[in-house]
Amino acid sequence: MHGNAAGMSYDVSETRGNGKRGETSGERPQEKGKRFYNYDAAFDLEKEIRMQVRGRGMEIEEEEDEYFRVAHYLHTSRGIPLTSVCQKSKLCQPIQWLPQKKKIMEYRNKLVLAPMVRVGTLPFRLLAAQYGSDITYGEEIIDHKLLKCERRINDVIGCTDIVEKGTENVVFRTCDEERNRLNLQAYIAGCKDVAAIDVNMGCPKAFSISGGMGAALLTKPDLIHDILTTLKRNLCIPVTCKIRLLNSTHDTVELARRIEKTGVSAVGVHGRRVADRPRDPANWTEIATVVDALSIPVIANGDVFQHDDFQRVRTVTGASSVMVARGALWNASVFHPQGTPIEVVKREYVRKSILWDHDIKSTKYTLKEMIMHYTSLELPEGKAVTKSESLADIARLYGEEKYYESINTKRHRVLLDHSIL
Ligand SMILES: Cc1cc2nc3c(=O)[nH]c(=O)nc-3n(C[C@H](O)[C@H](O)[C@H](O)COP(=O)(O)O)c2cc1C
């Protein structure tokens, strides 16, 4: 049997007992490799969390989310065996053993930040969310890499890191704030920290194709079926995929129908073929044909450059959700009806990069893309970003040195508190 808290699944079969408080009290003796938990202690802890959450004046739904969040945090960070879950309306009643709960994510009527390698990292995802993106895709991460990683709670920065084992190389960084809207693009992954998993079936780069990934999958419908059904069977969060158009509309529709049958929650359709270049116009009409053929939500992608384009794509394609990549990269406030001047957006991005101690290479890459779109890297700002070697340099350049210092002072204090220094 599997219990579930906040999208995380863990085995409770060895701890189940008869599920009634009082009848399973106390640590039970160890038995042949089995672990037994102290049910009373777990129950009391849950009760306490519930009462604390109740006192915060939240709506019932929010309360429930918050409860799961705290329970999840305690379980994952401290290994506290929260093996039981009291049902919402039956606070403090005998422990209920809930069946595995699949998380649901709504994919209709959403403004979506597309996956972008090197760009779709934590600061940029939070930036997009701040301006109105409902769902943010992380950059694609290859399953082999994730499999070599371990999950670490980073108390100093206040985030969760997926780090290559035996190194300090952060492959993926996330925080609680984005957990309910983050769609991680990966081929296989754990589901503790994200709201959904997406499979990249559109990347036309030689690196992807030669590794049998990205657009290479488009010609292998049986493999697509296997991957998606396996993920669906094993994950307790929604699974989606992102495809490109095939050579004929008929083939695209056939593939999309096959994908729908796997039970995925939504499919992203980038309105270009594999051979198309980014400058070729996205074919919204062909996306419309896919939308017509499916019942699951289709997320239309391609050529949204200003806020009004979201509505244009909706009108032409019939898709209620729309995904944007370059339009957001150039100015993340594309998600907001009024928009925000790029100078303000860049500064906000710099602050978020400082706050989340973002990798300098990726910070520079993203800033340079923003600069190049509006001016040139040959002008003073572009040259200075190119020359920057650290976040401190970037902070100075954008007049954020005080912010940089204050964040670093706070971190220093946390390190002292943890007696790490
Ligand atoms: C910098 C950059 C990185 C990208 N990385 C990914 C990726 O990791 N996974 C993916 O499926 N598509 C990736 N794409 C493609 C976009 O998600 C999107 O499908 C494409 O750019 C079309 O959308 P647009 O016309 O709004 O730019 C990337 C695009 C850009 C510009």
The ligand as a MOL file (V3000), in Angstrom:
LIG
                    3D

  0  0  0     0  0            999 V3000
M  V30 BEGIN CTAB
M  V30 COUNTS 31 33 0 0 0
M  V30 BEGIN ATOM
M  V30 1 C 16.7880 29.3360 -25.3470 0
M  V30 2 C 15.8090 28.2590 -25.6940 0
M  V30 3 C 15.9010 27.0290 -25.0780 0
M  V30 4 C 14.9720 26.0030 -25.3590 0
M  V30 5 N 15.0410 24.8320 -24.6670 0
M  V30 6 C 14.0420 23.9060 -24.8210 0
M  V30 7 C 13.9720 22.7740 -23.9780 0
M  V30 8 O 14.7780 22.6040 -23.0510 0
M  V30 9 N 12.9720 21.8640 -24.2040 0
M  V30 10 C 12.0350 22.0600 -25.2010 0
M  V30 11 O 11.1330 21.2230 -25.3490 0
M  V30 12 N 12.0680 23.1370 -25.9880 0
M  V30 13 C 13.0360 24.0750 -25.8100 0
M  V30 14 N 13.0330 25.2000 -26.5660 0
M  V30 15 C 11.9270 25.4020 -27.5340 0
M  V30 16 C 10.8160 26.2090 -26.8620 0
M  V30 17 O 10.2970 25.5670 -25.7310 0
M  V30 18 C 9.6690 26.4990 -27.8310 0
M  V30 19 O 9.0730 25.2840 -28.2100 0
M  V30 20 C 10.1180 27.2250 -29.0950 0
M  V30 21 O 11.0690 28.2440 -28.8240 0
M  V30 22 C 8.9130 27.8510 -29.8080 0
M  V30 23 O 8.2760 28.7950 -28.9750 0
M  V30 24 P 8.4360 30.3770 -29.2310 0
M  V30 25 O 8.0350 30.6250 -30.6670 0
M  V30 26 O 7.5190 31.0140 -28.2190 0
M  V30 27 O 9.8890 30.7260 -29.0320 0
M  V30 28 C 13.9490 26.2160 -26.3220 0
M  V30 29 C 13.8700 27.4730 -26.9590 0
M  V30 30 C 14.7690 28.4780 -26.6500 0
M  V30 31 C 14.6330 29.8080 -27.3300 0
M  V30 END ATOM
M  V30 BEGIN BOND
M  V30 1 1 1 2
M  V30 2 1 2 3
M  V30 3 2 2 30
M  V30 4 2 3 4
M  V30 5 1 4 5
M  V30 6 1 4 28
M  V30 7 2 5 6
M  V30 8 1 6 7
M  V30 9 1 6 13
M  V30 10 2 7 8
M  V30 11 1 7 9
M  V30 12 1 9 10
M  V30 13 2 10 11
M  V30 14 1 10 12
M  V30 15 2 12 13
M  V30 16 1 13 14
M  V30 17 1 14 15
M  V30 18 1 14 28
M  V30 19 1 15 16
M  V30 20 1 16 17
M  V30 21 1 16 18
M  V30 22 1 18 19
M  V30 23 1 18 20
M  V30 24 1 20 21
M  V30 25 1 20 22
M  V30 26 1 22 23
M  V30 27 1 23 24
M  V30 28 2 24 25
M  V30 29 1 24 26
M  V30 30 1 24 27
M  V30 31 2 28 29
M  V30 32 1 29 30
M  V30 33 1 30 31
M  V30 END BOND
M  V30 END CTAB
M  END
